[in-house]
Amino acid sequence: MAAKTGAKALELAMNTPPDIVLLDLHLPGLYDGFAVCEKLRANPTTSAVPVVVISASDDTENRARAAKTGATSYYGKPFSPMALLKDIETLGRRRPA
């Protein structure tokens, strides 16, 4: 699934919880990526879903804020696609079946 706005991402995730969320911090609309992450963590249906942030805003402040909102991992652009795939594979193995 893909969503262009934070509100749509939340709607999709709440209706059908994903195995993992790849999240941009700069989403248009009412909810940015930080708000989406906070809302996913606050909901029992999605609280354990891994959230991997992928952002052009790769600085200490955004990394800390993403961690505080509950992000599982953070990738600043440019990033290694192979590292991301390995992370996704590892996170998938940690999830209960």
N, CA, C and O of each residue as an XYZ file, in Angstrom:
388
protein
N       0.832     -1.176      0.000
C       0.000      0.000      0.000
C       0.881      1.244      0.000
O       1.989      1.237      0.535
N       0.390      2.269     -0.584
C       1.086      3.552     -0.580
C       0.075      4.654     -0.314
O      -1.087      4.560     -0.711
N       0.528      5.690      0.356
C      -0.338      6.821      0.668
C       0.431      8.108      0.417
O       1.627      8.194      0.698
N      -0.260      9.104     -0.113
C       0.376     10.386     -0.411
C       0.284     11.379      0.738
O       1.022     12.363      0.765
N      -0.610     11.135      1.681
C      -0.756     12.040      2.821
C      -0.703     11.241      4.120
O      -0.921     10.030      4.135
N      -0.409     11.946      5.201
C      -0.389     11.290      6.507
C      -1.746     10.755      6.907
O      -1.846      9.669      7.478
N      -2.802     11.519      6.610
C      -4.155     11.078      6.958
C      -4.512      9.784      6.228
O      -5.104      8.878      6.815
N      -4.153      9.702      4.953
C      -4.448      8.493      4.180
C      -3.621      7.313      4.696
O      -4.116      6.188      4.764
N      -2.372      7.569      5.057
C      -1.520      6.511      5.606
C      -2.122      5.941      6.892
O      -2.150      4.726      7.087
N      -2.597      6.819      7.755
C      -3.219      6.361      9.000
C      -4.489      5.575      8.724
O      -4.724      4.536      9.341
N      -5.303      6.060      7.809
C      -6.542      5.358      7.458
C      -6.232      3.944      6.969
O      -6.855      2.981      7.415
N      -5.275      3.821      6.059
C      -4.913      2.507      5.528
C      -4.350      1.597      6.617
O      -4.723      0.427      6.704
N      -3.456      2.129      7.443
C      -2.820      1.320      8.490
C      -3.809      0.852      9.545
O      -3.691     -0.263     10.055
N      -4.772      1.682      9.875
C      -5.762      1.302     10.886
C      -6.737      0.250     10.342
O      -7.201     -0.615     11.084
N      -7.038      0.331      9.054
C      -7.961     -0.636      8.442
C      -7.299     -1.982      8.176
O      -7.909     -3.033      8.369
N      -6.054     -1.941      7.735
C      -5.300     -3.158      7.444
C      -3.873     -2.942      7.924
O      -3.041     -2.434      7.173
N      -3.576     -3.319      9.161
C      -2.229     -3.068      9.695
C      -1.149     -3.688      8.804
O      -1.212     -4.876      8.489
N      -0.173     -2.897      8.404
C       0.896     -3.402      7.544
C       1.935     -4.170      8.346
O       1.948     -4.113      9.576
N       2.802     -4.886      7.648
C       3.906     -5.588      8.296
C       5.002     -4.609      8.704
O       5.700     -4.810      9.697
N       5.137     -3.537      7.909
C       6.157     -2.514      8.150
C       5.686     -1.217      7.493
O       4.941     -1.242      6.513
N       6.126     -0.092      8.038
C       5.797      1.211      7.463
C       7.100      1.898      7.061
O       8.008      2.046      7.879
N       7.188      2.314      5.802
C       8.282      3.166      5.332
C       7.700      4.567      5.294
O       6.735      4.821      4.574
N       8.279      5.476      6.062
C       7.648      6.761      6.314
C       8.554      7.938      5.998
O       9.686      8.011      6.476
N       8.049      8.853      5.194
C       8.718     10.130      4.937
C       8.251     11.115      6.008
O       7.085     11.087      6.403
N       9.120     11.958      6.468
C       8.734     12.935      7.488
C       7.953     14.110      6.911
O       7.164     14.740      7.615
N       8.170     14.403      5.643
C       7.571     15.587      5.020
C       6.351     15.212      4.183
O       6.383     15.283      2.954
N       5.290     14.818      4.855
C       4.046     14.468      4.179
C       3.145     15.695      4.100
O       3.090     16.490      5.038
N       2.447     15.846      2.993
C       1.512     16.974      2.893
C       0.249     16.709      3.706
O      -0.083     15.564      4.013
N      -0.430     17.767      4.038
C      -1.702     17.623      4.721
C      -1.608     17.805      6.221
O      -0.653     18.377      6.745
N      -2.619     17.306      6.887
C      -2.794     17.507      8.321
C      -1.700     16.868      9.177
O      -1.296     17.439     10.190
N      -1.218     15.688      8.777
C      -0.249     14.948      9.594
C       1.076     14.786      8.855
O       1.117     14.236      7.755
N       2.159     15.266      9.467
C       3.478     14.989      8.911
C       3.919     13.607      9.402
O       3.175     12.930     10.111
N       5.116     13.197      9.026
C       5.600     11.872      9.407
C       5.729     11.670     10.903
O       5.482     10.572     11.402
N       6.112     12.713     11.627
C       6.212     12.589     13.086
C       4.840     12.292     13.698
O       4.715     11.428     14.566
N       3.824     13.007     13.245
C       2.464     12.797     13.764
C       1.951     11.417     13.398
O       1.291     10.762     14.204
N       2.253     10.973     12.185
C       1.830      9.632     11.766
C       2.461      8.585     12.677
O       1.779      7.670     13.140
N       3.744      8.716     12.931
C       4.436      7.760     13.787
C       3.835      7.755     15.200
O       3.598      6.691     15.772
N       3.594      8.929     15.751
C       2.988      9.016     17.086
C       1.630      8.329     17.128
O       1.327      7.598     18.070
N       0.813      8.566     16.105
C      -0.531      7.978     16.072
C      -0.478      6.468     15.866
O      -1.296      5.738     16.426
N       0.475      5.995     15.070
C       0.634      4.546     14.908
C       1.023      3.904     16.236
O       0.502      2.845     16.588
N       1.920      4.527     16.966
C       2.359      3.987     18.256
C       1.252      4.040     19.308
O       1.205      3.185     20.192
N       0.377      5.014     19.227
C      -0.686      5.183     20.225
C      -1.844      4.214     20.027
O      -2.642      4.006     20.941
N      -1.940      3.626     18.848
C      -3.054      2.734     18.544
C      -2.631      1.280     18.791
O      -1.620      0.840     18.243
N      -3.381      0.528     19.601
C      -3.006     -0.864     19.894
C      -2.890     -1.744     18.641
O      -2.112     -2.698     18.626
N      -3.648     -1.432     17.607
C      -3.620     -2.220     16.373
C      -2.294     -2.062     15.631
O      -1.848     -2.996     14.964
N      -1.665     -0.903     15.737
C      -0.445     -0.635     14.973
C       0.771     -0.336     15.851
O       1.838     -0.008     15.333
N       0.626     -0.442     17.142
C       1.707     -0.029     18.048
C       2.994     -0.831     17.869
O       4.079     -0.313     18.134
N       2.898     -2.074     17.428
C       4.091     -2.916     17.271
C       4.617     -2.957     15.839
O       5.624     -3.614     15.573
N       3.959     -2.272     14.923
C       4.399     -2.271     13.524
C       5.707     -1.476     13.418
O       5.764     -0.324     13.847
N       6.759     -2.085     12.848
C       8.005     -1.335     12.677
C       7.802     -0.128     11.761
O       7.148     -0.233     10.723
N       8.362      1.009     12.146
C       8.280      2.238     11.361
C       9.702      2.645     10.981
O      10.517      2.982     11.840
N       9.982      2.607      9.687
C      11.291      2.979      9.161
C      11.154      4.335      8.480
O      10.453      4.468      7.477
N      11.822      5.328      9.027
C      11.791      6.673      8.464
C      12.855      6.776      7.368
O      13.999      6.359      7.550
N      12.453      7.338      6.237
C      13.371      7.642      5.142
C      13.181      9.118      4.836
O      12.105      9.532      4.405
N      14.227      9.916      5.057
C      14.045     11.352      4.951
C      15.278     12.066      4.398
O      16.414     11.645      4.617
N      15.024     13.145      3.684
C      16.104     14.025      3.229
C      16.611     14.874      4.390
O      17.710     15.423      4.324
N      15.827     14.981      5.435
C      16.208     15.753      6.629
C      17.000     14.869      7.566
O      16.467     14.327      8.534
N      18.276     14.732      7.268
C      19.133     13.833      8.043
C      20.017     14.636      8.984
O      21.199     14.856      8.720
N      19.421     15.065     10.082
C      20.183     15.802     11.088
C      19.841     15.245     12.461
O      18.880     14.492     12.621
N      20.628     15.621     13.430
C      20.484     15.103     14.789
C      19.106     15.394     15.367
O      18.510     14.536     16.018
N      18.599     16.593     15.132
C      17.306     16.984     15.688
C      16.169     16.106     15.143
O      15.336     15.624     15.910
N      16.138     15.902     13.828
C      15.077     15.076     13.248
C      15.219     13.612     13.639
O      14.223     12.928     13.875
N      16.448     13.135     13.708
C      16.655     11.742     14.146
C      16.163     11.550     15.580
O      15.497     10.559     15.881
N      16.485     12.488     16.456
C      16.053     12.398     17.852
C      14.532     12.492     17.956
O      13.910     11.750     18.717
N      13.948     13.391     17.204
C      12.490     13.548     17.249
C      11.796     12.296     16.711
O      10.775     11.873     17.253
N      12.343     11.703     15.649
C      11.761     10.472     15.105
C      11.860      9.341     16.130
O      10.909      8.581     16.311
N      12.991      9.230     16.789
C      13.149      8.197     17.814
C      12.163      8.419     18.950
O      11.576      7.465     19.461
N      11.979      9.674     19.349
C      11.051      9.994     20.437
C       9.604      9.639     20.062
O       8.823      9.243     20.928
N       9.248      9.775     18.798
C       7.880      9.453     18.381
C       7.684      7.956     18.166
O       6.560      7.498     17.961
N       8.787      7.186     18.215
C       8.658      5.742     18.131
C       9.175      5.092     16.869
O       8.903      3.915     16.629
N       9.916      5.828     16.053
C      10.476      5.229     14.835
C      11.429      4.098     15.206
O      12.188      4.193     16.171
N      11.372      3.039     14.429
C      12.219      1.875     14.657
C      13.613      2.095     14.080
O      14.615      1.741     14.701
N      13.668      2.684     12.887
C      14.927      2.956     12.182
C      14.817      4.290     11.469
O      13.721      4.813     11.270
N      15.967      4.838     11.084
C      16.000      6.124     10.383
C      17.056      6.052      9.299
O      18.208      5.710      9.569
N      16.669      6.373      8.075
C      17.591      6.425      6.951
C      17.560      7.818      6.355
O      16.514      8.293      5.912
N      18.709      8.465      6.348
C      18.834      9.765      5.713
C      19.221      9.574      4.254
O      20.002      8.684      3.915
N      18.666     10.419      3.398
C      18.983     10.345      1.973
C      20.287     11.076      1.709
O      20.512     12.135      2.293
N      21.143     10.559      0.862
C      21.022      9.259      0.207
C      21.354      8.137      1.196
O      22.095      8.339      2.158
N      20.804      6.978      0.945
C      21.040      5.838      1.822
C      21.319      4.616      0.970
O      21.104      4.625     -0.242
N      21.793      3.581      1.606
C      22.097      2.327      0.922
C      20.830      1.476      0.823
O      20.295      1.046      1.845
N      20.349      1.231     -0.387
C      19.169      0.368     -0.527
C      19.404     -1.027      0.067
O      18.483     -1.630      0.618
N      20.623     -1.531     -0.043
C      20.914     -2.856      0.517
C      20.806     -2.847      2.034
O      20.315     -3.810      2.623
N      21.257     -1.779      2.672
C      21.138     -1.674      4.133
C      19.668     -1.634      4.532
O      19.266     -2.267      5.508
N      18.871     -0.889      3.777
C      17.435     -0.816      4.061
C      16.790     -2.188      3.914
O      16.008     -2.597      4.772
N      17.107     -2.900      2.843
C      16.530     -4.235      2.638
C      16.923     -5.199      3.756
O      16.099     -5.993      4.210
N      18.165     -5.135      4.197
C      18.599     -5.993      5.305
C      17.854     -5.649      6.587
O      17.465     -6.534      7.349
N      17.658     -4.349      6.818
C      16.914     -3.904      8.003
C      15.477     -4.412      7.943
O      14.954     -4.910      8.939
N      14.847     -4.292      6.802
C      13.468     -4.766      6.631
C      13.399     -6.265      6.869
O      12.476     -6.754      7.519
N      14.361     -6.984      6.350
C      14.403     -8.441      6.550
C      14.532     -8.780      8.035
O      13.836     -9.663      8.536
N      15.417     -8.083      8.733
C      15.614     -8.309     10.168
C      14.354     -7.964     10.953
O      13.943     -8.719     11.834
N      13.743     -6.834     10.639
C      12.515     -6.433     11.337
C      11.396     -7.432     11.090
O      10.607     -7.715     11.992
N      11.319     -7.965      9.884
C      10.298     -8.962      9.566
C      10.457    -10.245     10.362
O       9.471    -10.888     10.720
N      11.710    -10.620     10.641
C      11.948    -11.825     11.432
C      11.584    -11.639     12.887
O      11.266    -12.610     13.574
N      11.625    -10.397     13.372
C      11.291    -10.112     14.774
C       9.811    -10.105     15.040
O       9.389    -10.293     16.181
N       8.998     -9.890     14.001
C       7.552     -9.774     14.178
C       6.940    -11.138     14.479
O       7.322    -12.138     13.871
N       5.988    -11.185     15.415
C       5.301    -12.454     15.685
C       4.473    -12.875     14.488
O       3.903    -12.038     13.787
N       4.413    -14.147     14.264
C       3.663    -14.690     13.109
C       2.177    -14.711     13.366
O       1.408    -15.135     12.503
